């Protein structure tokens, strides 16, 4: 399948496939919903990768993103999907529904807003076997 990396949707999909930092604008705004681990707004590519991803991924034995629905209009791309995570020490596998709202300008991601069903994670992290 030939991909055109010049459309906002193709740039976002490439990020999901590769997680290349260079796809993010240097001054990207990355907002994580208030109930998700490491919530807040991360300003700048370096902050997103060093202060969010570098701390989030080690919280899980495994972490992946599954895309279910893609909607695109102009510079905006919405992805509805699921985080599929495995939690230590129980090795429990969870699927957490998410929505990501992306803005792409001049072939770079300039904004990401994340919303997720965090109650699933809250319950898993509060289980006595995880304490």
Secondary structure by P-SEA (a helix, b strand, c coil): cccccccaaaaaaaaaacccccccccbbbbbcccccccccccccaaaaaacccccccccccbbbbbbcbbbbcccbbbbbbbbccccccccbbbbbbbbbbbbbccccccbbbbbccaaaaaaaaaccccc
